[in-house]
Amino acid sequence: MKTSEIKELSTPDLIERIDTERTMLVRMKLNHAITPLDNPQKIKQTRITIARLLTELRSRELNKETK
C-alpha cells in the first residue's frame, strides 16, 4: 500500500486497516511455521505496511493536538 493511498483513508478506516493487517500478519506467521510460504517476503511487506499505517495515525494524532 502506497503512502498516498494511506493518506486518503479516513481515521476510522485507518484503524480498521491496521487491525486487518495485524490479523493477516499473525495468520501468515502461523502458516509459515507449519508450511513455508511461497513468498516469505509477504511477511516483511505486511510489517512495513503496518508501520506505515501506524505512522500516519500517529501523525494525525499529533496534528490534532497542535491545532
VEXBAGU-313602 format. One record per atom (N, C-alpha, C): residue in three letters; atom name; residue number from 1; x, y negated, z negated. Coordinates in pm, 1 decimal, m for minus. Atoms other than C-alpha are relative to their C-alpha. Example, Ala and Ser with C-alpha at 12.3 -4.5 7.8 and 13.67 -1.06 7.14 Angstrom:
<nudrens>
> r / a / k / c1 / c2 / c3
> ala / N / 1 / 89.0 / 119.0 / 0.0
> ala / CA / 1 / 1230.0 / 450.0 / m780.0
> ala / C / 1 / 90.0 / m120.0 / 0.0
> ser / N / 2 / m82.0 / 119.0 / 6.0
> ser / CA / 2 / 1367.0 / 106.0 / m714.0
> ser / C / 2 / m77.0 / m109.0 / m73.0
</nudrens>
This chain:
<nudrens>
> r / a / k / c1 / c2 / c3
> met / N / 1 / 85.0 / 117.4 / 0.0
> met / CA / 1 / 0.0 / 0.0 / 0.0
> met / C / 1 / 89.1 / m122.9 / 0.0
> lys / N / 2 / m81.4 / 119.8 / m13.2
> lys / CA / 2 / 143.1 / m333.7 / 102.8
> lys / C / 2 / m39.5 / m104.3 / m103.2
> thr / N / 3 / 23.5 / 105.4 / 98.2
> thr / CA / 3 / 172.1 / m633.5 / m124.2
> thr / C / 3 / m116.0 / m89.3 / 42.6
> ser / N / 4 / 109.4 / 84.5 / m48.2
> ser / CA / 4 / m63.5 / m835.5 / 96.5
> ser / C / 4 / m135.7 / 66.1 / m24.7
> glu / N / 5 / 124.3 / m72.2 / 27.4
> glu / CA / 5 / m329.4 / m566.2 / 58.0
> glu / C / 5 / m33.5 / m3.5 / m148.4
> ile / N / 6 / 21.0 / 2.1 / 145.2
> ile / CA / 6 / m282.5 / m564.6 / m318.2
> ile / C / 6 / m53.8 / m135.8 / m43.6
> lys / N / 7 / 43.4 / 134.4 / 38.6
> lys / CA / 7 / m326.8 / m942.1 / m344.4
> lys / C / 7 / m143.4 / m28.3 / 41.0
> glu / N / 8 / 137.2 / 20.4 / m45.3
> glu / CA / 8 / m657.9 / m920.2 / m157.4
> glu / C / 8 / m102.3 / 65.6 / m92.0
> leu / N / 9 / 91.3 / m70.1 / 90.1
> leu / CA / 9 / m807.6 / m688.9 / m421.4
> leu / C / 9 / m43.7 / m90.3 / m114.9
> ser / N / 10 / 45.4 / 72.6 / 118.3
> ser / CA / 10 / m1019.8 / m832.1 / m698.8
> ser / C / 10 / 58.1 / 68.7 / m123.5
> thr / N / 11 / m58.7 / m54.5 / 122.6
> thr / CA / 11 / m908.2 / m775.9 / m1057.0
> thr / C / 11 / m66.1 / 131.2 / m42.7
> pro / N / 12 / 59.4 / m130.6 / 36.3
> pro / CA / 12 / m1167.6 / m501.9 / m1134.3
> pro / C / 12 / 40.6 / 110.2 / 98.0
> asp / N / 13 / m43.8 / m97.9 / m98.5
> asp / CA / 13 / m1074.4 / m326.9 / m808.5
> asp / C / 13 / 144.6 / 40.3 / m24.3
> leu / N / 14 / m141.1 / m25.8 / 29.3
> leu / CA / 14 / m708.8 / m355.7 / m903.8
> leu / C / 14 / 13.5 / 98.0 / m117.1
> ile / N / 15 / m3.5 / m88.5 / 116.3
> ile / CA / 15 / m768.3 / m190.7 / m1241.4
> ile / C / 15 / m48.1 / 140.2 / 37.4
> glu / N / 16 / 51.9 / m129.2 / m44.7
> glu / CA / 16 / m973.5 / 84.6 / m1078.5
> glu / C / 16 / 103.7 / 73.7 / 85.6
> arg / N / 17 / m101.6 / m60.0 / m86.9
> arg / CA / 17 / m699.9 / 144.7 / m820.7
> arg / C / 17 / 118.2 / 53.2 / m81.8
> ile / N / 18 / m108.3 / m45.7 / 88.3
> ile / CA / 18 / m435.9 / 171.4 / m1096.8
> ile / C / 18 / m37.9 / 133.4 / m63.2
> asp / N / 19 / 45.2 / m125.2 / 60.8
> asp / CA / 19 / m642.2 / 440.8 / m1270.9
> asp / C / 19 / 0.8 / 114.2 / 101.6
> thr / N / 20 / 3.4 / m101.2 / m105.1
> thr / CA / 20 / m689.6 / 628.0 / m943.3
> thr / C / 20 / 140.3 / 47.0 / 35.7
> glu / N / 21 / m137.4 / m34.4 / m36.1
> glu / CA / 21 / m320.0 / 614.8 / m856.4
> glu / C / 21 / 67.9 / 79.6 / m110.9
> arg / N / 22 / m58.8 / m74.2 / 112.3
> arg / CA / 22 / m220.1 / 733.3 / m1204.6
> arg / C / 22 / m51.1 / 143.5 / m3.3
> thr / N / 23 / 57.7 / m133.6 / m4.8
> thr / CA / 23 / m458.4 / 1028.6 / m1175.9
> thr / C / 23 / 63.2 / 81.2 / 113.0
> met / N / 24 / m63.5 / m68.0 / m113.1
> met / CA / 24 / m314.3 / 1115.5 / m834.6
> met / C / 24 / 142.5 / 40.4 / m33.8
> leu / N / 25 / m138.6 / m28.8 / 35.9
> leu / CA / 25 / 38.9 / 1097.2 / m974.6
> leu / C / 25 / 8.4 / 121.7 / m92.3
> val / N / 26 / 0.7 / m113.5 / 92.2
> val / CA / 26 / m41.7 / 1338.4 / m1257.7
> val / C / 26 / m29.4 / 129.6 / 76.0
> arg / N / 27 / 33.6 / m119.2 / m78.0
> arg / CA / 27 / m201.8 / 1581.8 / m1013.6
> arg / C / 27 / 115.7 / 42.5 / 89.5
> met / N / 28 / m113.1 / m33.2 / m87.1
> met / CA / 28 / 92.3 / 1560.7 / m773.7
> met / C / 28 / 113.5 / 63.1 / m79.7
> lys / N / 29 / m107.1 / m55.9 / 83.0
> lys / CA / 29 / 341.2 / 1625.1 / m1053.8
> lys / C / 29 / m33.1 / 142.6 / m42.8
> leu / N / 30 / 42.1 / m133.0 / 40.9
> leu / CA / 30 / 141.2 / 1924.0 / m1175.9
> leu / C / 30 / 9.1 / 97.6 / 117.7
> asn / N / 31 / m6.8 / m85.5 / m118.3
> asn / CA / 31 / 107.2 / 2066.6 / m824.7
> asn / C / 31 / 143.5 / 27.1 / 41.6
> his / N / 32 / m140.0 / m15.8 / m38.5
> his / CA / 32 / 475.6 / 2010.5 / m758.2
> his / C / 32 / 71.9 / 96.0 / m95.2
> ala / N / 33 / m61.3 / m91.6 / 96.4
> ala / CA / 33 / 567.0 / 2200.8 / m1075.1
> ala / C / 33 / m38.3 / 144.9 / 31.3
> ile / N / 34 / 46.7 / m135.5 / m30.5
> ile / CA / 34 / 360.9 / 2500.4 / m964.4
> ile / C / 34 / 54.4 / 45.6 / 135.4
> thr / N / 35 / m52.8 / m30.1 / m133.3
> thr / CA / 35 / 438.7 / 2499.4 / m593.0
> thr / C / 35 / 53.8 / m129.8 / 58.1
> pro / N / 36 / m59.7 / 123.3 / m51.6
> pro / CA / 36 / 671.9 / 2246.4 / m430.0
> pro / C / 36 / m86.7 / m66.8 / 107.4
> leu / N / 37 / 73.8 / 76.7 / m100.0
> leu / CA / 37 / 505.3 / 1971.5 / m229.3
> leu / C / 37 / 74.2 / 1.9 / 131.7
> asp / N / 38 / m62.9 / 8.9 / m131.2
> asp / CA / 38 / 567.4 / 1942.8 / 142.7
> asp / C / 38 / 93.0 / m120.8 / 6.2
> asn / N / 39 / m78.6 / 123.1 / m1.1
> asn / CA / 39 / 693.3 / 1589.2 / 90.6
> asn / C / 39 / 7.3 / m54.4 / m142.8
> pro / N / 40 / m9.7 / 47.3 / 138.8
> pro / CA / 40 / 815.7 / 1520.5 / m265.6
> pro / C / 40 / 19.2 / m151.3 / m11.3
> gln / N / 41 / m12.6 / 146.1 / 2.3
> gln / CA / 41 / 876.2 / 1156.2 / m169.0
> gln / C / 41 / m134.1 / m67.8 / m30.4
> lys / N / 42 / 131.7 / 56.3 / 31.0
> lys / CA / 42 / 499.9 / 1103.7 / m213.2
> lys / C / 42 / m10.3 / m35.7 / m147.8
> ile / N / 43 / 0.7 / 29.9 / 143.6
> ile / CA / 43 / 554.7 / 1115.6 / m589.8
> ile / C / 43 / 67.1 / m135.0 / m24.2
> lys / N / 44 / m72.6 / 126.1 / 14.2
> lys / CA / 44 / 808.6 / 835.3 / m565.0
> lys / C / 44 / m81.0 / m117.0 / 55.7
> gln / N / 45 / 80.2 / 105.6 / m61.1
> gln / CA / 45 / 584.6 / 631.5 / m334.1
> gln / C / 45 / m119.3 / m36.7 / m88.1
> thr / N / 46 / 113.9 / 26.3 / 88.7
> thr / CA / 46 / 292.0 / 667.7 / m574.2
> thr / C / 46 / 44.6 / m79.1 / m122.3
> arg / N / 47 / m53.2 / 75.1 / 115.0
> arg / CA / 47 / 506.4 / 549.1 / m867.2
> arg / C / 47 / 27.2 / m145.4 / 38.3
> ile / N / 48 / m28.5 / 136.0 / m46.9
> ile / CA / 48 / 615.4 / 245.5 / m663.8
> ile / C / 48 / m129.8 / m77.7 / 19.3
> thr / N / 49 / 129.7 / 65.5 / m19.1
> thr / CA / 49 / 254.4 / 168.1 / m570.8
> thr / C / 49 / m60.6 / m40.8 / m134.0
> ile / N / 50 / 51.1 / 32.1 / 133.2
> ile / CA / 50 / 151.5 / 183.3 / m937.1
> ile / C / 50 / 73.6 / m120.9 / m57.4
> ala / N / 51 / m78.8 / 113.3 / 49.7
> ala / CA / 51 / 434.3 / m54.4 / m1026.1
> ala / C / 51 / m41.7 / m129.9 / 68.4
> arg / N / 52 / 45.0 / 119.9 / m72.5
> arg / CA / 52 / 323.2 / m298.0 / m756.0
> arg / C / 52 / m135.3 / m47.7 / m50.5
> leu / N / 53 / 132.6 / 35.6 / 50.3
> leu / CA / 53 / m35.2 / m287.4 / m879.2
> leu / C / 53 / 9.4 / m61.9 / m139.4
> leu / N / 54 / m15.9 / 53.7 / 135.4
> leu / CA / 54 / 70.5 / m343.6 / m1240.2
> leu / C / 54 / 66.3 / m137.2 / 0.6
> thr / N / 55 / m66.6 / 129.9 / m11.0
> thr / CA / 55 / 297.1 / m631.0 / m1137.8
> thr / C / 55 / m99.0 / m107.9 / 40.6
> glu / N / 56 / 100.7 / 97.0 / m43.6
> glu / CA / 56 / 12.5 / m804.6 / m956.8
> glu / C / 56 / m99.3 / m29.0 / m112.0
> leu / N / 57 / 93.0 / 19.1 / 110.8
> leu / CA / 57 / m220.7 / m750.1 / m1252.6
> leu / C / 57 / 61.9 / m89.8 / m107.0
> arg / N / 58 / m69.4 / 81.1 / 101.4
> arg / CA / 58 / 35.9 / m897.3 / m1493.2
> arg / C / 58 / 16.4 / m144.1 / 46.5
> ser / N / 59 / m15.8 / 137.2 / m49.4
> ser / CA / 59 / 98.8 / m1199.0 / m1270.6
> ser / C / 59 / m132.8 / m74.6 / m4.8
> arg / N / 60 / 131.3 / 64.5 / 11.6
> arg / CA / 60 / m274.6 / m1268.0 / m1262.3
> arg / C / 60 / m30.4 / m37.7 / m144.2
> glu / N / 61 / 21.8 / 30.9 / 142.1
> glu / CA / 61 / m289.0 / m1249.6 / m1642.0
> glu / C / 61 / 80.3 / m123.4 / m40.5
> leu / N / 62 / m83.7 / 114.6 / 34.4
> leu / CA / 62 / m1.4 / m1495.5 / m1670.6
> leu / C / 62 / m51.3 / m128.4 / 62.7
> asn / N / 63 / 56.5 / 118.3 / m65.9
> asn / CA / 63 / m156.7 / m1735.0 / m1418.6
> asn / C / 63 / m126.9 / m45.6 / m70.6
> lys / N / 64 / 122.4 / 32.8 / 71.3
> lys / CA / 64 / m483.7 / m1719.5 / m1609.6
> lys / C / 64 / 30.7 / m72.7 / m130.6
> glu / N / 65 / m37.4 / 63.0 / 127.5
> glu / CA / 65 / m307.7 / m1813.7 / m1935.0
> glu / C / 65 / 53.2 / m141.6 / 20.3
> thr / N / 66 / m59.4 / 133.0 / m22.0
> thr / CA / 66 / m125.2 / m2112.5 / m1784.9
> thr / C / 66 / m103.9 / m101.0 / 45.5
> lys / N / 67 / 103.3 / 94.2 / m47.8
> lys / CA / 67 / m443.4 / m2260.9 / m1636.8
> lys / C / 67 / m88.9 / m46.1 / m107.9
</nudrens>
